Amino acid sequence: MIGTYSTIPELNWAVIAQRSLDQAQNDTGVTELNRQALAFVSVVILVAILVGIFSPWASAGPIRGLAASRAPSARRISPALRVRGASEISELAENFNKMAGDIEEYIERLKEAAEENRELFIGSIRMLAAAIDEKDPYTRGHPAAWRSIRR
C-alpha cells in the first residue's frame, strides 16, 4: 500500500488516501508526473550547463582587456584602461591605471636625474680638463683640447 496524509486544521480533520502499489504504478497520472519531472530536471540541467559555459566568458572579458595591455613590457605606458564589469575587476583596472601613472611619473623623474647626472659628469670633465690645461704650459689655451670636450 501507498498513501498520503493531509490535515485541515480549521476543521480539525485529517484526510488519508491510499492505493495499492500495483494500482499506483499503473496509474497514468503517476507516469505523466514522472515524465514532467524528468523534462523539468532536463531543462534545469541544460540551463545550468549553458550558464556555466557562458558566464565565465562574460566575466573574463575585462580580465582579457587587462592582460592584453602589455604597455610596460613595450616600454610605453598606454592610456588608462576602461573596464566595466564586476566591482573586483573594475577595482583591479583602477589599481592598474594608478600603477601605470606612477610608472610614468618615475620614468620622468629618472629622465630628469639622468640629464642632471650627465651635466654633472660633463662639468667634472671640463673642470679636470681646465685644471690639466692650466698646469701644463704645452696645452694651455690650445683649442683642440676644448673641442673634444664641448661635444
Buried (B, 14 or more C-beta within 10 A) or exposed (E): EEEEEEEEEEEEEEEEEEBEEEEBEEEEEBEEEEEEEEEEEEEEEEEEEEEEEEEEEEEEEBBEBEEEBEBEEEEEBBEEBEBEBEEEBBEBBEEBBEEBEEEEEEEEEEEEEEEEEEEEEEEEEEEEBEEEBEEEEEEEEEEEBEEEEEE
